[in-house]
Amino acid sequence: MKLFRKIRQTLIKEGNLKRYLLYAFGEILLVMIGISLAFQVNNWNDNRIKGNAEIRYYENVRNQIANDRELILEQMNMNKSFMFQFNYANEILEDNNRSKMDTLGLIVRKLTQYTDFDRQGNIYETLVNSGEIKFLRNHDIINGIRLLEEKYLYINRMENIHYDAMMNYVVPGITPLLKFSDGKIQSPDELYTYKFQNLVLALLQIMEEKDKVYQEALNEIEVITAEISEELLS
């Protein structure tokens, strides 16, 4: 700045208006260039910060849904195991096969068990309410997260239906018929009825719906994970 001031003073003393105007124009141009560079550096820095934040959020989402995937797989496999056994129980009831009464009793005792994903938290709403969603520029990923949350809500709704059916119908229905400590059937004639078979079939319908939505959630997780991985590599 001292150098510029000295040059201006020299030109003024010399009375060379043309040279002074050229110098003034050049000085203004340098200041404008300096301001423009400062803005560009600031914008670059802002974009870098936003880019780092976006990467961090994508990584957090990917890690979270990876954990969800493991839990869903665990619940899904357990649900499939119960479905296999309950279908076998239905076959025994349908055939009125009294020779397999002991096996039926052990399976009936498991009618009080159910899978419970019980997903806590909401990724999409958290991103929206915190304002962090503005850092995510890939709308396919955002829509995928929203759809996944809808699947989670559906899973939780089906699990609540399963729990209510178990508490309101299964437990009262099998308590008089079965000794829970060893699974021994106490009232075979009441157990081998179409009414009890209908109860087993109703549970199977709920569990089949749960299996379907578990798979849909897993599929959505695979899609989101692939999109995030592609975004992080780009």
Backbone bond lengths (Angstrom), bond angles and torsions (degrees), N, CA, C in turn:
res aa  C-N    CA-C-N  psi(-1)  N-CA   C-N-CA  omega(-1)  CA-C   N-CA-C  phi
1 M - - - 1.464 - - 1.531 110.98 -
2 K 1.362 118.55 -38.56 1.471 121.32 178.03 1.516 110.57 -63.06
3 L 1.348 115.69 -37.66 1.459 119.83 179.83 1.521 110.79 -63.64
4 F 1.342 116.90 -44.46 1.461 120.96 178.69 1.521 111.38 -62.64
5 R 1.329 115.90 -40.95 1.463 119.64 -179.39 1.527 110.44 -65.14
6 K 1.320 117.38 -39.96 1.469 121.22 -179.98 1.524 110.78 -65.96
7 I 1.355 115.15 -38.90 1.474 118.51 178.56 1.520 110.10 -64.68
8 R 1.338 117.12 -43.80 1.464 120.37 179.07 1.523 111.46 -60.07
9 Q 1.324 115.58 -43.84 1.473 119.67 -179.37 1.524 111.05 -63.76
10 T 1.325 116.65 -39.15 1.473 120.84 179.70 1.521 110.69 -63.94
11 L 1.335 116.57 -45.09 1.459 121.19 -179.56 1.523 111.85 -65.61
12 I 1.315 116.30 -36.91 1.478 119.85 178.09 1.519 110.70 -65.14
13 K 1.354 116.26 -42.50 1.470 120.77 179.38 1.522 111.20 -64.07
14 E 1.341 114.72 -38.46 1.476 118.28 -179.82 1.524 111.58 -71.52
15 G 1.336 117.95 -20.10 1.457 121.67 178.88 1.508 113.37 71.47
16 N 1.313 116.26 21.09 1.476 120.63 179.86 1.528 108.13 -90.15
17 L 1.340 114.33 92.10 1.469 119.55 -174.69 1.526 112.45 -64.07
18 K 1.349 115.22 -40.28 1.461 118.92 -177.54 1.523 111.48 -62.42
19 R 1.332 113.79 -47.73 1.482 117.72 179.47 1.527 110.81 -64.54
20 Y 1.321 115.74 -35.47 1.474 119.17 -179.57 1.531 110.66 -66.14
21 L 1.347 116.36 -43.49 1.458 119.51 -179.66 1.533 111.53 -64.83
22 L 1.350 114.24 -39.46 1.474 117.68 176.64 1.516 111.18 -62.87
23 Y 1.315 114.53 -42.04 1.470 118.40 179.28 1.539 110.27 -64.37
24 A 1.365 116.32 -43.94 1.468 120.51 -179.00 1.521 110.79 -60.80
25 F 1.344 114.29 -42.31 1.462 118.83 178.32 1.534 110.48 -62.14
26 G 1.319 116.33 -43.53 1.457 120.65 179.45 1.516 111.87 -63.34
27 E 1.338 115.93 -38.18 1.464 119.35 179.97 1.527 110.59 -67.46
28 I 1.341 115.53 -41.82 1.472 119.43 177.57 1.524 110.38 -62.48
29 L 1.329 116.13 -40.79 1.460 120.79 179.50 1.524 111.32 -62.47
30 L 1.338 116.02 -41.91 1.470 120.01 178.30 1.520 111.35 -62.87
31 V 1.352 116.04 -40.86 1.468 120.10 179.51 1.529 110.04 -63.74
32 M 1.342 115.92 -42.61 1.471 120.20 179.75 1.525 110.87 -64.16
33 I 1.337 115.66 -41.69 1.465 119.65 177.89 1.525 110.22 -62.27
34 G 1.342 115.19 -41.96 1.461 119.92 179.58 1.521 111.50 -62.29
35 I 1.356 116.77 -43.72 1.459 120.80 178.72 1.527 110.43 -63.89
36 S 1.354 116.09 -42.41 1.464 120.54 179.85 1.526 111.25 -62.28
37 L 1.337 115.79 -43.04 1.469 119.26 178.30 1.517 111.34 -63.77
38 A 1.350 115.86 -38.80 1.465 119.83 179.51 1.522 110.40 -62.64
39 F 1.360 116.23 -42.83 1.463 120.41 177.80 1.522 110.87 -62.79
40 Q 1.338 116.62 -42.28 1.460 120.53 -178.99 1.516 111.22 -64.54
41 V 1.326 115.59 -42.35 1.469 119.82 178.33 1.520 110.10 -63.75
42 N 1.353 116.03 -41.42 1.463 120.72 179.82 1.525 110.59 -64.79
43 N 1.350 116.22 -43.29 1.463 119.77 178.12 1.519 111.42 -65.17
44 W 1.314 116.11 -39.73 1.462 119.91 178.40 1.524 109.99 -62.39
45 N 1.330 115.39 -42.32 1.458 119.99 -179.73 1.530 110.78 -65.77
46 D 1.357 116.30 -41.15 1.465 119.92 177.60 1.515 110.91 -62.83
47 N 1.339 116.48 -44.38 1.468 120.24 179.34 1.523 111.60 -63.75
48 R 1.332 115.23 -36.59 1.468 118.82 178.53 1.527 110.40 -65.70
49 I 1.346 116.49 -42.72 1.460 120.69 179.37 1.527 110.48 -64.12
50 K 1.364 115.57 -44.85 1.458 119.52 178.87 1.524 111.28 -64.30
51 G 1.350 116.00 -39.29 1.462 119.83 178.51 1.514 111.66 -63.33
52 N 1.332 116.84 -41.49 1.466 120.80 177.94 1.521 110.74 -65.13
53 A 1.344 116.01 -39.81 1.463 120.11 178.61 1.526 110.29 -64.54
54 E 1.339 116.69 -42.23 1.454 120.90 179.67 1.521 110.82 -61.29
55 I 1.323 116.64 -44.65 1.469 121.14 177.96 1.521 110.49 -60.05
56 R 1.332 115.41 -43.67 1.464 119.85 -178.87 1.531 111.08 -62.63
57 Y 1.334 117.00 -42.30 1.464 120.23 179.79 1.525 111.05 -66.84
58 Y 1.338 116.72 -40.98 1.465 119.53 177.66 1.533 110.59 -61.05
59 E 1.321 115.91 -43.51 1.466 119.84 -179.95 1.526 111.20 -64.23
60 N 1.343 116.67 -40.41 1.463 120.47 178.92 1.522 110.96 -63.78
61 V 1.350 116.06 -43.27 1.467 120.17 178.86 1.521 110.18 -63.27
62 R 1.323 116.41 -44.90 1.470 119.87 -179.63 1.523 111.55 -61.17
63 N 1.325 116.85 -42.01 1.465 120.13 179.10 1.524 111.36 -65.53
64 Q 1.327 115.38 -40.59 1.459 119.10 -178.16 1.516 111.82 -66.68
65 I 1.334 117.27 -45.30 1.461 118.61 -178.71 1.527 111.21 -73.83
66 A 1.335 117.06 -21.09 1.471 119.51 173.80 1.530 109.40 -67.32
67 N 1.339 115.86 -40.45 1.469 119.68 176.13 1.523 110.86 -66.47
68 D 1.336 115.44 -39.11 1.468 119.48 177.05 1.520 110.70 -61.55
69 R 1.320 116.00 -39.85 1.464 120.73 -179.10 1.524 111.12 -59.33
70 E 1.325 116.51 -44.16 1.467 120.08 -179.51 1.521 110.65 -63.92
71 L 1.327 116.43 -40.88 1.463 119.77 -179.75 1.530 111.19 -68.48
72 I 1.329 116.48 -40.80 1.468 119.84 178.32 1.528 110.69 -63.43
73 L 1.334 116.25 -43.06 1.464 119.71 178.54 1.524 111.32 -59.91
74 E 1.325 115.41 -41.12 1.464 120.00 178.92 1.528 110.84 -62.23
75 Q 1.345 115.98 -46.97 1.462 120.01 179.78 1.530 111.45 -67.68
76 M 1.308 116.19 -38.09 1.464 120.87 -179.34 1.531 111.14 -64.44
77 N 1.324 116.96 -43.95 1.466 120.46 179.51 1.528 111.18 -65.60
78 M 1.338 115.54 -38.35 1.458 119.22 177.97 1.526 110.66 -65.84
79 N 1.339 115.39 -41.59 1.460 120.27 179.00 1.532 110.79 -63.06
80 K 1.336 116.58 -40.90 1.466 120.79 177.88 1.533 110.85 -63.04
81 S 1.326 116.34 -39.18 1.456 120.40 179.32 1.524 110.84 -63.20
82 F 1.321 116.29 -44.33 1.458 120.17 177.34 1.532 111.01 -64.17
83 M 1.338 116.15 -41.61 1.467 119.89 179.85 1.532 110.68 -60.06
84 F 1.328 116.84 -42.27 1.465 121.13 179.80 1.530 110.39 -60.63
85 Q 1.326 116.34 -44.90 1.465 120.73 -178.64 1.525 111.84 -69.30
86 F 1.343 116.32 -39.67 1.462 119.24 -178.56 1.525 111.10 -70.85
87 N 1.321 116.79 -32.57 1.466 119.70 174.17 1.533 110.28 -64.45
88 Y 1.325 115.14 -37.96 1.470 119.13 177.63 1.526 110.22 -66.15
89 A 1.330 116.00 -40.06 1.470 119.98 177.12 1.526 110.05 -61.85
90 N 1.322 116.67 -39.58 1.467 120.53 179.01 1.529 110.87 -63.24
91 E 1.334 116.99 -37.72 1.457 120.57 177.95 1.535 110.72 -64.70
92 I 1.329 116.09 -41.34 1.468 120.22 178.99 1.527 110.60 -62.28
93 L 1.364 114.93 -42.98 1.465 119.42 179.35 1.524 111.10 -67.17
94 E 1.324 116.28 -41.15 1.462 120.75 -179.09 1.530 111.03 -62.14
95 D 1.337 116.25 -38.43 1.472 121.07 -179.23 1.528 112.18 -86.72
96 N 1.332 116.03 -4.09 1.474 121.17 -175.99 1.533 110.50 51.11
97 N 1.343 114.21 43.24 1.460 121.33 -175.01 1.534 109.98 -83.34
98 R 1.321 116.29 97.42 1.464 121.36 -178.09 1.530 112.11 -76.04
99 S 1.340 117.07 -17.24 1.466 119.30 179.85 1.529 112.08 -69.32
100 K 1.308 116.32 -18.89 1.469 120.77 -179.87 1.530 111.51 -107.91
101 M 1.318 115.75 29.94 1.451 121.27 -176.42 1.529 111.91 -64.04
102 D 1.328 116.53 -38.69 1.464 119.93 -179.46 1.534 110.61 -64.94
103 T 1.337 115.03 -43.10 1.469 119.52 177.22 1.524 110.40 -62.93
104 L 1.336 116.22 -42.00 1.461 121.10 179.29 1.523 110.58 -61.25
105 G 1.321 116.48 -41.61 1.461 119.94 -179.75 1.516 112.26 -61.35
106 L 1.335 117.17 -41.38 1.461 120.99 179.20 1.526 111.59 -65.80
107 I 1.330 115.65 -36.07 1.467 119.39 178.87 1.526 110.46 -72.43
108 V 1.332 115.92 -43.57 1.467 119.96 -179.12 1.523 110.60 -59.02
109 R 1.319 116.92 -35.31 1.469 120.08 178.48 1.528 110.90 -60.98
110 K 1.331 116.97 -28.84 1.465 120.76 -179.15 1.529 113.01 -80.86
111 L 1.334 116.85 -5.85 1.458 119.24 178.69 1.534 111.98 -63.16
112 T 1.320 116.41 -17.60 1.465 120.14 179.49 1.529 111.86 -85.55
113 Q 1.325 117.57 -0.99 1.464 120.73 179.44 1.532 109.74 -101.13
114 Y 1.323 114.48 148.47 1.467 118.79 -179.28 1.521 109.39 -154.60
115 T 1.311 116.13 157.81 1.471 120.70 179.27 1.519 109.73 -87.37
116 D 1.337 115.37 148.85 1.458 120.23 -175.91 1.523 109.50 -145.51
117 F 1.319 116.48 96.11 1.472 122.45 177.08 1.526 110.34 -65.82
118 D 1.334 115.67 -43.76 1.467 123.08 173.88 1.518 111.69 46.01
119 R 1.306 116.70 57.42 1.470 121.96 -179.54 1.515 110.64 -66.50
120 Q 1.325 117.35 119.38 1.449 122.82 178.11 1.523 109.78 -98.69
121 G 1.331 116.14 139.30 1.460 119.15 178.65 1.513 111.16 92.29
122 N 1.309 114.63 164.06 1.455 120.86 -176.85 1.521 107.99 -142.25
123 I 1.328 116.84 107.45 1.464 121.15 -175.27 1.519 110.86 -61.88
124 Y 1.336 116.07 -47.85 1.476 120.11 -174.36 1.526 110.91 -65.91
125 E 1.328 117.71 -48.90 1.462 120.16 -179.16 1.523 111.35 -63.83
126 T 1.331 116.80 -36.06 1.458 120.36 178.00 1.519 110.96 -62.98
127 L 1.332 116.98 -42.69 1.467 121.42 178.31 1.526 110.93 -63.62
128 V 1.346 116.28 -41.04 1.466 120.13 -179.05 1.524 110.97 -69.35
129 N 1.331 116.76 -50.23 1.466 120.86 -175.87 1.523 112.78 -65.69
130 S 1.329 116.95 -31.58 1.465 120.48 179.96 1.527 112.17 -83.46
131 G 1.335 116.60 -12.45 1.456 120.53 -176.91 1.518 113.25 82.17
132 E 1.331 117.13 -0.07 1.460 121.16 -177.09 1.527 112.20 -70.79
133 I 1.337 116.09 -17.86 1.463 119.17 -177.86 1.527 111.48 -63.30
134 K 1.341 117.49 -23.30 1.469 120.57 -179.74 1.529 112.01 -66.16
135 F 1.334 116.93 -20.05 1.459 120.00 179.32 1.528 111.93 -80.22
136 L 1.350 117.20 -15.95 1.460 121.15 -177.45 1.522 108.98 -93.60
137 R 1.325 116.49 114.35 1.462 120.73 -175.39 1.523 113.69 -95.71
138 N 1.334 116.62 -13.36 1.459 120.07 -179.79 1.537 109.35 -87.68
139 H 1.331 115.94 104.24 1.459 120.51 -175.33 1.529 112.24 -70.66
140 D 1.328 117.52 -24.50 1.464 119.55 176.43 1.525 110.57 -64.67
141 I 1.331 115.74 -39.89 1.464 119.78 178.42 1.525 110.17 -67.64
142 I 1.325 116.59 -42.52 1.469 120.65 179.47 1.524 110.34 -60.51
143 N 1.333 117.00 -46.86 1.462 120.73 179.12 1.524 111.06 -64.48
144 G 1.339 116.65 -36.30 1.456 120.56 177.81 1.520 111.62 -63.10
145 I 1.332 116.50 -42.12 1.462 120.97 178.30 1.526 110.09 -63.05
146 R 1.331 116.24 -41.85 1.471 120.22 179.50 1.532 110.49 -63.24
147 L 1.332 117.15 -44.03 1.463 120.70 178.92 1.527 111.62 -64.43
148 L 1.332 115.79 -37.44 1.467 119.96 179.04 1.522 110.41 -64.32
149 E 1.327 117.23 -40.87 1.458 120.59 177.87 1.529 110.78 -61.47
150 E 1.340 117.04 -36.59 1.459 120.38 177.18 1.531 110.44 -64.31
151 K 1.336 116.38 -38.61 1.473 119.91 176.99 1.527 110.18 -64.74
152 Y 1.334 116.83 -40.61 1.465 120.31 178.37 1.532 110.93 -60.86
153 L 1.323 115.96 -42.94 1.462 120.21 179.21 1.524 110.66 -63.19
154 Y 1.330 116.09 -39.10 1.467 120.85 178.42 1.531 110.24 -65.52
155 I 1.337 116.23 -42.95 1.471 120.05 177.55 1.523 110.28 -58.48
156 N 1.338 116.09 -49.12 1.459 120.04 -178.82 1.526 111.29 -61.80
157 R 1.340 116.80 -36.90 1.468 120.19 178.93 1.524 110.70 -65.58
158 M 1.335 117.01 -43.11 1.464 120.00 179.04 1.527 110.97 -66.72
159 E 1.313 117.22 -36.07 1.460 120.35 178.75 1.532 110.76 -67.88
160 N 1.324 116.74 -35.37 1.469 119.97 175.73 1.522 110.84 -66.61
161 I 1.345 115.97 -39.90 1.464 120.34 176.87 1.527 110.10 -61.96
162 H 1.327 115.69 -43.08 1.469 121.08 179.20 1.527 110.55 -61.91
163 Y 1.320 115.84 -45.34 1.470 120.31 -179.71 1.525 111.07 -62.31
164 D 1.330 116.91 -44.87 1.469 120.68 -179.95 1.524 111.03 -62.67
165 A 1.343 116.28 -41.79 1.468 120.09 179.06 1.524 110.22 -64.02
166 M 1.312 116.05 -40.62 1.461 120.08 -179.56 1.536 111.35 -65.48
167 M 1.338 116.63 -45.70 1.464 120.52 -177.42 1.528 112.32 -72.30
168 N 1.331 117.28 -38.16 1.460 120.58 -172.89 1.529 113.71 -88.20
169 Y 1.330 117.00 -23.81 1.463 119.31 -174.91 1.532 113.58 -124.58
170 V 1.336 116.10 -45.85 1.465 118.63 -174.55 1.525 111.43 -69.51
171 V 1.326 116.18 -53.86 1.472 119.12 -177.76 1.528 111.69 -59.05
172 P 1.351 119.27 -50.35 1.472 118.28 177.29 1.531 112.56 -63.05
173 G 1.343 116.23 -30.61 1.461 119.51 -176.66 1.510 113.70 -73.87
174 I 1.329 117.72 -36.88 1.471 119.14 -174.84 1.528 113.10 -97.82
175 T 1.328 117.87 -15.58 1.472 120.03 -178.14 1.524 112.79 -56.81
176 P 1.328 119.71 -43.55 1.482 118.84 179.00 1.522 113.62 -75.53
177 L 1.326 117.30 -12.93 1.464 120.24 -172.62 1.514 114.22 -102.24
178 L 1.315 117.10 -15.04 1.460 119.78 -167.64 1.528 111.09 -137.29
179 K 1.320 116.02 142.93 1.456 121.64 172.01 1.531 107.13 -94.48
180 F 1.339 116.63 110.08 1.463 120.97 -171.13 1.525 112.91 -64.77
181 S 1.317 118.20 -30.09 1.463 120.48 -174.60 1.527 112.73 -63.34
182 D 1.341 117.13 -35.58 1.466 119.42 -178.34 1.533 113.22 -127.87
183 G 1.326 117.97 -0.22 1.464 121.07 178.86 1.512 114.02 74.44
184 K 1.340 118.01 16.74 1.460 120.76 -179.89 1.535 110.60 -79.70
185 I 1.321 115.34 130.76 1.459 120.92 179.01 1.527 109.79 -75.80
186 Q 1.318 116.85 131.37 1.457 122.54 -176.59 1.531 112.03 -101.19
187 S 1.316 116.36 -27.57 1.473 119.82 -178.30 1.530 109.64 -132.60
188 P 1.324 117.16 78.94 1.469 121.21 -175.42 1.526 113.39 -57.60
189 D 1.338 116.34 -41.80 1.461 118.80 -175.86 1.530 111.82 -64.50
190 E 1.319 117.29 -30.98 1.462 120.77 177.83 1.525 111.14 -78.81
191 L 1.318 115.00 -29.15 1.466 118.66 -179.60 1.528 111.29 -75.47
192 Y 1.338 116.24 -41.44 1.467 120.31 -177.99 1.534 109.95 -84.43
193 T 1.304 115.18 64.82 1.460 120.84 178.39 1.527 109.31 -130.80
194 Y 1.335 114.51 160.27 1.470 117.91 178.98 1.518 110.74 -67.36
195 K 1.341 117.62 -27.32 1.461 120.38 179.69 1.533 110.67 -64.30
196 F 1.325 115.59 -45.13 1.467 117.80 179.56 1.524 109.98 -70.52
197 Q 1.310 117.22 -36.57 1.462 120.16 177.07 1.529 110.43 -61.80
198 N 1.338 116.31 -39.34 1.467 119.63 176.83 1.521 111.65 -61.05
199 L 1.316 116.67 -36.37 1.469 120.96 177.83 1.529 110.68 -63.38
200 V 1.339 116.09 -43.26 1.467 120.75 178.22 1.527 110.21 -63.30
201 L 1.323 116.73 -42.84 1.462 120.86 -179.56 1.527 111.62 -65.85
202 A 1.327 116.81 -36.75 1.466 120.46 178.07 1.528 110.49 -63.59
203 L 1.324 116.10 -42.24 1.464 119.83 177.05 1.525 110.76 -63.12
204 L 1.329 116.36 -41.03 1.466 120.02 179.65 1.526 111.70 -61.97
205 Q 1.315 117.19 -37.47 1.457 120.03 177.88 1.529 111.36 -63.15
206 I 1.320 116.03 -42.78 1.470 120.30 177.42 1.525 110.50 -62.56
207 M 1.322 115.98 -42.95 1.463 120.64 -176.83 1.522 111.65 -70.03
208 E 1.333 117.21 -34.11 1.467 120.38 176.42 1.532 110.64 -65.71
209 E 1.338 116.35 -38.12 1.460 120.41 176.93 1.527 110.90 -66.89
210 K 1.324 116.00 -38.51 1.462 120.31 176.29 1.528 110.99 -63.17
211 D 1.325 116.15 -43.09 1.462 120.33 179.20 1.527 110.67 -60.12
212 K 1.325 115.51 -40.40 1.468 120.71 -179.88 1.523 111.32 -63.44
213 V 1.319 117.18 -46.58 1.469 119.43 -176.97 1.526 111.07 -74.87
214 Y 1.326 118.12 -30.12 1.469 120.49 172.21 1.533 109.50 -56.90
215 Q 1.334 115.35 -47.14 1.463 120.23 -178.46 1.523 111.41 -65.47
216 E 1.322 116.80 -39.78 1.462 120.60 178.29 1.529 111.14 -62.26
217 A 1.319 116.43 -40.09 1.467 120.29 177.95 1.525 110.81 -65.71
218 L 1.322 117.08 -40.85 1.468 121.02 177.83 1.520 110.96 -62.83
219 N 1.321 116.71 -41.07 1.466 120.58 178.52 1.529 110.56 -62.36
220 E 1.322 116.59 -42.71 1.461 121.02 -179.95 1.531 110.87 -65.22
221 I 1.321 116.12 -38.39 1.461 120.32 177.75 1.524 110.48 -62.87
222 E 1.338 117.06 -41.03 1.467 121.07 179.09 1.528 110.60 -62.18
223 V 1.327 116.65 -41.60 1.465 120.65 -179.75 1.524 110.75 -65.13
224 I 1.324 116.94 -47.79 1.475 121.11 -178.77 1.524 110.41 -63.07
225 T 1.326 116.62 -43.08 1.465 120.73 -179.40 1.523 110.90 -60.60
226 A 1.329 116.75 -42.65 1.466 120.85 179.23 1.529 110.78 -65.14
227 E 1.319 117.26 -41.25 1.472 121.22 -179.98 1.528 111.28 -66.08
228 I 1.336 116.24 -41.03 1.466 119.79 178.81 1.529 110.40 -65.69
229 S 1.323 117.05 -43.54 1.466 120.73 179.10 1.509 111.01 -60.37
230 E 1.330 116.10 -41.52 1.472 120.13 178.19 1.529 110.78 -65.30
231 E 1.332 116.03 -39.63 1.473 120.59 179.78 1.531 110.64 -65.27
232 L 1.314 117.68 -40.13 1.460 121.48 -178.62 1.530 111.69 -69.82
233 L 1.322 116.52 -27.55 1.467 120.16 179.52 1.511 113.02 -82.42
234 S 1.346 116.68 -19.30 1.471 119.87 -175.97 1.530 111.56 -79.62
